[in-house]
Amino acid sequence: MSKAYTDIAAGLADALVHAKGEATGVVEHQPEPLDVRAIREKTGMTEQRFCATFGISLGTLRHWEQGLRAPRGPARVLLKVVASDPQAAVKAATQ
């Protein structure tokens, strides 16, 4: 068998053991949760205004704020920028 096959098979075996809850060398990365409502409130905006400013659908924002879903990828980065400097993020988004 090729080295690639051996490596892939070993990785799958580790994943199966990890999925069963057994101890493995698997490192699982969990991003810190974001309090999306607190981030929005930091801007002083309503849900509708926040969505219009940052191009987020109202339904998506509500799912994030209720904890039904979590922002991922670029949306997560945007929210972290808004959290760190709300005024600069609003200014950049509205120019």
Residue, then its C-alpha position, 0 to 999 in steps of 0.5 A: m500500500s502507498k504511504a498516502y493510503t496508510d496515512i489516510a487509513a490511520g487518520l480514519a481509525d483515529a477519527l472513529v475512536h475519537a467519535k466513540g469518545e475514547a481517548t486519542g491524540v486528536v486535537e479538536h479546536q473549538p472557537e470561542p463563542l460570540d455574544v452576537r446580541a452584545i456585539r450588536e448592542k455595542t453599536g447601539m443599533t436595532e436588529q434591522r439597522f445592524c443587518a442593513t449596515f453589515g449586509i446580514s439577513l435579519g433571520t440569520l442575525r436572529h438565529w445567531e442572537q438566539g444561539l440556534r446557529a453560530p457565525r462562521g468564516p468571514a461573518r465571524v471575523l466581521l463580528k469580531v471586528v465590530a466587537s473590537d471597534p464598533q465605531a470604526a466598523v460602522k464607519a468602514a461599512t457605511q462609506 
